[in-house]
């Protein structure tokens, strides 16, 4: 199973929040990916990052906002 985690940390690296999205079946992987990326963009926009910059940051896996760093991390379990 693959898991996408959207992690919000403060500037000192402490985790503020984490949302995980599990992909149990490959048929729904696109839907889950869209949901995880939407959460990343939502949190980024809340941190003052322009939506276009947040979408571009998906490739890097993180973006630094006004007060927090938003990351999206993929793992296999």
Order of alpha helices (4+ residues) and beta strands (2+ residues): beta-beta-alpha-alpha-beta-beta
